[in-house]
Amino acid sequence: MSCNHQRETSRWVGGDNWYDDGSSMHTGHWEYDSVSTTVDLDLHRYKCTQCGEIMYYSGAAREYYQTGVDRKGLFK
């Protein structure tokens, strides 16, 4: 399975229990969210913390980091 660079999170959000009848019933609901698993590495690069893939903000940045050639003047 390929990485989509996101992870699913869930948390219980408790509600107000307006009546206290001594039971263990709690009101609330689950909230689900997708969060990014990428972190910035340095100028123009970021990395997925799940799969380790390094990505670039532009084609010029990719070319610089992979070949060492700075044709667009990004790193001057």
N, C-alpha and C positions, 0 to 999 in steps of 0.2 A: 504494500500500500504506500502510495506516495504521500509526502508531507504537504499539508496545506498551510503550514506556518502559523497555525492557530491552535488553541486548546480550549476546551469547554470547561467552564467553571459553574458551580452551583452553590447556593447558600440558602439557608433557611431564614426567612424574614418573619419574625414573630409578630403577632398582632396583639392588640389589647384584649384581655379576657375580662369582659364586663361582668361576668358572673363567676363566683367562686363557690362551686358546689362540692368541693373537696375531691373531685375526680382529677385524673391526671391528663385531662384533655387540654391541649394547647392549640390556640388558633394561630394561623399564619399561612404562609405559602412558600414554595420553592421558587427562587429566581435563577434563571440560567443565562449565561452570557458566553460569548466567544471573545477571547483576548489574543492579541498578537504574541507570538513567541520570538520576535526579532529584537535584537539589541544593536545599537550603533557600535561599530568597531573603531572607526576613525573617519577621516575626511572621505566622504562619498561611498562608504561601504557599511553594510550591516550584515548580521549573521543570525540564522535561526538557531535557537538554543535546543531545539528538539533533534533536528537532523544534521546540524553543523554546516549547512549550505551557506556559502558567502555570496551575497548579492550586491549589486551596484546600483547607485541612483541614476547613472547614465551610461551610455555606450562608451563615451570618452573616458570615464573613470575605469570601466572594465578594461579598456585597451591599455591604459596606463599601468594598472596593477598586474595585468597578465603579460604585457610585453615590455613595459618600462618606457614606452614612447608617449610623450605628452604633446600630442598634435593640437589640442584645443586650448592649451595654456591654463589648464585647471590648477596646476600646482606651482605656478610661478610666484 
